[in-house]
Amino acid sequence: MAGRGSQVLLGALIVLLTGASSCAVPAFGDRRAEPTPSDTPVSVENRLPGSDGWNAAAHGAGISGYVVPASVNVGAKVGFAVSTTSPTYGIDVYRIGWYGGRGGRLVYSEQGLPGRDQGTWIPQTFGVRNCRTCVYDSATGLLEPRWTVTRSVMVPSSWPSGDYVVRLATPNGDNAYAHLVVRDDRRSSRILAVLPTNTYQAYNDWGGKSIYPSNSVGPPTVENGPFAGAATEVSLQRPYSFAVFGGAIHEDFETVSFLEQGGYDVTYATSVDLDRDPRLLDRHRIVIAVGHDEYWSHDMRDRAEAARDTGTNLIFLGGNDIFWQVRYRAGTDGDDRAVMICYRSAAIDPVAQTNPAQATVRWADPPVSRPASTLTGTVYRDPILRSPTAWVVAATAPAWLLRGTSLTTGRSISALVGYECDAFEPTLPVPPSLVIVADSPVVKADGSASHCDSVYYRGSRGSQVFSAGTWTWEDFLTGRGRNDDVVTMTNNLLARFGAGRHAAAA
């Protein structure tokens, strides 16, 4: 396997196999170079050799699985709930990063595990075949697989906080992926990158339904109007469909790769972590909302605003951010925050009358009436764009942001404004110090003319907030779409917001 020739055996992980005897599985690590004074854990980590395999295309329906919990602290146990029709299968765990441009590093591998058929989902169909544990709610469209955890490991200290990919593969070539975030709750890193797992699961149609009608099939639900047929509740403990894993999740790897190439002092968390942990943001100087971060809970919003109001700097690197409110509940197995709820309408949401602040509607709509503009400075307005559009520098763009770029007032970056983008809306409340960074004319899919904006402001306690207002910003940070001006502006933001000195990865 690529990269393993340079790996040195560190020891054994405690491995718990449900339904079979325990056995030890080797953990792999690498000799690390002596750190320099400007090194961060990320820059040291990314000097290790990268590995191929993390981005191989998913294939076949013969294996699938998910991680429980999907976010885990270093030193805690994580489980893999795997279903396969194959007699045996393998697990490879990769950490996503820079790694000299290879994008990932193999940190754990085990082959020849005994297969267990717990159910199979065929894409574009409803229901899971041969799933004796599945529970389905016909009213909400919620499908919970409740699979047995077939392999568990203790996350070793050699796995730094990061964005991880779990590749599940059979000997006959079927393979699927699961997503894992490793936290380090003991560290106060300069940057916390929050991965938008709520949005991933909103679009995830594994089992036949998401909270979108466009990729939901099967029986009707209580959802009505333009979202008729979609689920109003989805399980956060289920596999990802191929399209979702290869789409939104993979796109966010670009931001991860950029941060790690730069050697920034960054740790990682998820949407659910932000809801769960009231002190999460207190340990970091900068919080980045990575990618397309559309679905936020009430507590997520409260905690982000409280952090801003006590001096934490916020960066929103997506578009259509904080558009729908969601909430969580326990699953039928009792696991906390295992189900995400989004009715999209106060008329059918059972808590809208008794607890209107928790109603799962657009943030700007009654009874919530709390537009994203009070936090991000921008709002999303339907519909999507007809095509990607030029990002145009405004006269009020801060000079420090443009320093080192080719940009001046009126100059543009082609196609930086993506299919969903946000705008400054003067009729809505915004922070008083807000300035427009870019004001870009756009054409919506329905042919109507509009505009989208990037903005910046300073909070009342000295904090700083930037909203890119476009979900394609991260596409310009690394890879084939990399743009020097976008990279420079993002580095300028991080420096201005307090990222500190760091050693870039090779």
Long-range contacts (C-beta under 8 A, 24 or more apart in sequence): 1-51, 1-53, 1-92, 1-106, 1-109, 2-51, 2-52, 2-53, 2-106, 3-49, 3-50, 3-51, 3-52, 3-105, 3-106, 4-28, 4-51, 4-106, 4-109, 6-30, 6-49, 7-106, 10-156, 10-158, 13-108, 13-153, 13-154, 13-156, 14-153, 14-154, 15-151, 15-152, 15-153, 16-77, 16-151, 16-152, 16-153, 17-150, 17-151, 17-152, 18-148, 18-149, 18-150, 18-151, 18-152, 19-116, 19-148, 19-150, 20-114, 25-108, 25-110, 25-153, 27-107, 27-108, 27-156, 27-158, 28-106, 28-107, 28-108, 28-109, 29-107, 29-158, 36-503, 38-501, 38-502, 38-503, 39-263, 39-502, 39-503, 40-263, 40-264, 40-265, 40-266, 40-502, 40-503, 41-160, 41-265, 42-97, 42-160, 42-259, 42-260, 42-263, 42-264, 42-265, 42-266, 42-505, 43-263, 43-502, 43-503, 43-504, 43-505, 45-95, 45-97, 45-105, 45-160, 45-162, 45-260, 46-97, 46-98, 46-99, 46-100, 46-260, 46-261, 46-263, 46-505, 46-506, 47-505, 47-506, 48-99, 48-105, 49-99, 49-100, 49-102, 49-105, 50-97, 50-98, 50-99, 50-100, 50-101, 50-102, 50-103, 50-104, 50-105, 51-94, 51-99, 51-102, 51-104, 51-105, 51-106, 52-102, 53-92, 53-94, 53-104, 53-106, 53-167, 54-92, 54-94, 54-96, 54-103, 54-104, 54-106, 54-165, 54-167, 55-103, 55-104, 55-250, 56-167, 56-175, 57-246, 58-175, 58-176, 58-177, 58-242, 58-245, 58-246, 59-173, 59-174, 59-175, 60-170, 60-173, 60-174, 60-175, 60-176, 61-120, 61-121, 61-122, 61-123, 61-174, 62-86, 62-120, 62-170, 62-172, 62-174, 63-89, 63-168, 63-169, 63-170, 63-174, 63-175, 63-176, 64-120, 64-121, 64-168, 64-176, 64-206, 64-239, 65-147, 65-150, 65-166, 65-168, 65-176, 65-178, 65-239, 66-145, 66-147, 66-178, 66-237, 66-238, 66-239, 66-240, 67-166, 67-178, 67-179, 67-180, 68-149, 68-237, 68-335, 69-335, 70-179, 70-180, 70-181, 70-197, 70-236, 70-237, 70-270, 70-272, 71-180, 71-181, 71-182, 71-183, 71-197, 71-269, 71-270, 71-272, 71-273, 72-155, 72-180, 72-181, 72-182, 72-183, 73-155, 73-182, 73-183, 73-184, 73-185, 74-155, 74-156, 74-157, 74-159, 74-160, 74-161, 74-182, 74-183, 74-184, 74-185, 74-186, 75-154, 75-155, 75-156, 75-157, 76-154, 76-155, 77-152, 77-153, 77-154, 77-155, 78-152, 78-153, 78-154, 78-155, 78-180, 79-149, 79-151, 79-152, 80-149, 80-150, 80-151, 80-152, 80-166, 80-168, 80-178, 81-118, 81-145, 81-147, 81-148, 81-149, 81-150, 81-237, 82-113, 82-115, 82-116, 82-118, 82-147, 82-150, 82-151, 82-168, 83-116, 83-117, 83-118, 83-119, 83-120, 83-131, 83-145, 83-147, 84-115, 84-116, 84-117, 84-168, 84-170, 84-174, 85-115, 85-117, 85-120, 86-115, 86-170, 86-171, 86-172, 86-174, 87-114, 87-115, 88-112, 88-113, 88-114, 88-115, 88-170, 88-171, 89-113, 89-115, 89-168, 89-169, 89-170, 89-171, 90-168, 90-169, 90-170, 91-151, 91-166, 91-167, 91-168, 92-166, 92-167, 92-169, 93-164, 93-165, 93-166, 93-167, 93-180, 94-164, 94-165, 94-166, 94-167, 95-159, 95-160, 95-162, 95-163, 95-164, 95-182, 96-162, 96-163, 96-164, 96-165, 96-253, 96-256, 96-257, 97-162, 97-256, 97-257, 97-260, 97-505, 98-257, 98-260, 98-261, 98-505, 99-260, 99-505, 100-505, 100-506, 103-253, 103-257, 104-165, 107-158, 107-159, 107-164, 108-153, 108-159, 110-151, 113-150, 113-151, 115-170, 116-148, 116-150, 118-145, 118-147, 118-148, 119-145, 119-147, 121-206, 121-207, 121-208, 121-239, 123-241, 123-242, 124-217, 125-208, 125-217, 126-207, 126-208, 126-209, 126-217, 126-218, 126-219, 127-207, 127-208, 127-218, 128-207, 135-332, 137-233, 138-219, 138-221, 139-221, 139-222, 140-221, 140-222, 140-231, 140-232, 140-233, 141-209, 141-216, 141-218, 141-219, 141-221, 141-223, 141-230, 141-231, 141-232, 141-233, 141-234, 142-231, 142-232, 142-233, 142-234, 142-235, 142-339, 143-207, 143-208, 143-209, 143-231, 143-235, 143-238, 144-235, 144-237, 144-238, 144-331, 144-332, 144-333, 144-338, 144-339, 145-207, 145-235, 145-237, 145-238, 145-239, 146-237, 146-331, 146-332, 146-333, 155-182, 160-184, 161-187, 161-189, 161-266, 161-267, 161-268, 162-256, 162-268, 163-193, 163-195, 163-252, 163-253, 163-256, 163-268, 176-239, 176-242, 177-240, 177-245, 178-239, 178-240, 179-240, 179-245, 179-249, 181-268, 181-269, 181-270, 181-273, 182-268, 183-267, 183-268, 183-269, 183-273, 184-267, 185-277, 187-267, 187-283, 188-283, 188-284, 189-265, 189-266, 189-267, 189-283, 189-284, 190-264, 190-265, 190-266, 190-284, 190-285, 190-286, 190-498, 190-499, 190-500, 191-259, 191-264, 191-265, 191-266, 191-267, 191-284, 191-285, 191-286, 191-287, 191-288, 191-494, 191-499, 192-266, 192-267, 192-268, 192-269, 192-280, 192-281, 192-283, 192-284, 192-286, 192-287, 192-288, 193-255, 193-256, 193-259, 193-266, 193-267, 193-268, 193-269, 193-288, 193-290, 194-268, 194-269, 194-270, 194-271, 194-273, 194-274, 194-287, 194-288, 194-289, 194-290, 194-293, 195-252, 195-268, 195-269, 195-270, 195-271, 195-290, 195-291, 196-248, 196-252, 196-271, 196-289, 196-290, 196-291, 196-292, 196-293, 196-294, 196-295, 196-318, 197-236, 197-270, 197-271, 197-272, 198-271, 198-272, 198-293, 198-294, 198-295, 198-296, 198-297, 198-326, 198-340, 199-248, 199-271, 199-291, 199-292, 199-293, 199-294, 199-295, 200-240, 200-244, 200-248, 200-249, 201-234, 201-235, 201-236, 201-340, 202-234, 202-294, 202-295, 202-324, 202-326, 202-340, 202-342, 203-244, 203-247, 203-248, 204-234, 204-238, 204-240, 204-241, 204-244, 205-241, 205-243, 205-244, 206-238, 206-239, 206-240, 206-241, 206-244, 207-238, 209-234, 210-234, 211-342, 211-344, 215-243, 222-343, 222-348, 223-343, 223-344, 223-348, 224-345, 224-348, 225-345, 227-344, 232-341, 232-342, 232-343, 232-344, 232-348, 232-360, 233-329, 233-339, 233-340, 233-341, 233-342, 234-339, 234-340, 235-331, 235-338, 235-339, 236-272, 236-328, 236-337, 236-338, 236-339, 236-340, 237-331, 237-335, 237-338, 248-291, 248-292, 251-291, 251-292, 251-474, 251-475, 252-290, 252-291, 252-474, 254-474, 254-475, 254-477, 254-478, 254-479, 255-288, 255-290, 255-291, 255-317, 255-474, 255-477, 256-290, 257-477, 257-478, 257-479, 258-474, 258-477, 258-478, 258-487, 258-490, 259-288, 260-505, 261-478, 261-504, 261-505, 262-491, 262-494, 262-502, 262-504, 262-505, 263-502, 263-503, 263-504, 263-505, 264-494, 264-499, 264-502, 265-499, 265-500, 265-502, 271-295, 271-296, 271-297, 271-300, 272-328, 272-337, 274-299, 274-300, 274-303, 274-304, 275-299, 275-300, 275-303, 275-328, 275-337, 276-336, 276-337, 278-303, 281-306, 281-307, 281-312, 282-307, 282-310, 282-312, 284-312, 285-312, 285-313, 285-497, 285-498, 285-499, 285-500, 286-312, 286-313, 286-314, 286-315, 286-494, 286-497, 286-498, 286-499, 287-312, 287-313, 287-314, 287-315, 288-314, 288-315, 288-316, 288-317, 289-314, 289-315, 289-316, 289-317, 289-318, 289-321, 290-317, 290-318, 290-474, 291-317, 291-318, 291-471, 291-474, 292-318, 292-319, 292-320, 292-321, 292-420, 292-471, 293-318, 293-321, 293-322, 294-320, 294-321, 294-322, 294-323, 294-324, 295-323, 295-324, 295-325, 295-326, 295-340, 295-342, 296-322, 296-324, 296-325, 296-326, 296-363, 297-325, 297-326, 297-327, 297-328, 298-325, 298-327, 298-357, 298-358, 301-325, 301-363, 301-370, 301-375, 304-375, 305-374, 305-375, 307-463, 308-375, 308-459, 308-461, 308-463, 308-465, 309-459, 309-460, 309-461, 309-463, 310-461, 310-463, 311-459, 311-461, 311-462, 311-463, 312-463, 313-463, 313-464, 313-465, 313-497, 313-498, 314-375, 314-463, 314-464, 314-465, 314-466, 315-465, 315-466, 315-468, 315-493, 315-494, 315-497, 316-376, 316-465, 316-466, 316-467, 316-468, 316-469, 317-468, 317-473, 317-474, 317-490, 318-468, 318-470, 318-471, 318-473, 318-474, 319-380, 319-418, 319-420, 319-421, 319-422, 319-452, 319-468, 319-469, 319-470, 319-471, 319-472, 319-473, 320-380, 320-420, 320-421, 320-422, 320-471, 321-372, 321-376, 321-378, 321-380, 321-422, 321-467, 322-363, 322-372, 322-375, 322-376, 323-362, 323-363, 323-372, 323-380, 324-360, 324-361, 324-362, 324-363, 325-358, 325-359, 325-360, 325-361, 325-362, 325-363, 325-368, 326-360, 327-351, 327-358, 327-360, 364-428, 371-425, 371-428, 371-429, 372-422, 373-424, 373-425, 373-428, 373-429, 373-430, 374-429, 374-430, 374-431, 375-465, 376-422, 376-455, 376-465, 376-467, 376-469, 377-424, 377-430, 377-431, 377-434, 377-455, 377-456, 377-457, 377-465, 377-467, 378-422, 378-423, 378-424, 378-425, 378-453, 378-455, 378-467, 378-469, 379-422, 379-423, 379-425, 379-428, 380-420, 380-421, 380-422, 380-423, 381-423, 381-425, 381-450, 382-444, 383-444, 383-445, 383-446, 384-419, 384-420, 384-444, 384-445, 385-417, 385-418, 385-419, 385-420, 385-421, 385-442, 385-443, 385-444, 385-445, 386-443, 386-444, 386-445, 386-447, 387-443, 388-415, 388-416, 388-417, 388-418, 388-419, 388-472, 389-415, 389-417, 389-440, 389-441, 389-442, 389-443, 389-452, 390-414, 390-415, 390-416, 390-417, 390-440, 391-416, 391-417, 391-438, 391-440, 391-454, 391-470, 392-438, 392-439, 392-440, 392-441, 393-437, 393-438, 394-436, 394-437, 394-438, 394-439, 394-453, 396-435, 396-436, 396-437, 397-435, 397-436, 397-437, 397-438, 398-435, 398-437, 398-456, 400-492, 400-496, 401-437, 401-456, 401-489, 401-492, 401-493, 401-496, 402-489, 402-492, 403-488, 403-492, 404-488, 404-492, 405-484, 405-485, 405-488, 405-489, 406-484, 406-485, 407-485, 407-489, 412-440, 413-476, 413-483, 413-485, 413-486, 415-472, 416-470, 416-472, 416-473, 416-476, 416-483, 416-486, 417-442, 417-452, 417-469, 417-470, 417-472, 418-470, 418-471, 418-472, 418-473, 418-475, 419-471, 419-472, 420-470, 420-471, 421-452, 421-469, 421-470, 421-471, 422-452, 422-453, 422-467, 422-469, 422-470, 423-450, 423-451, 423-452, 423-453, 423-469, 424-453, 424-455, 430-457, 431-457, 431-458, 431-459, 431-465, 432-457, 433-457, 433-458, 433-459, 437-466, 438-469, 464-496, 464-497, 466-493, 466-497
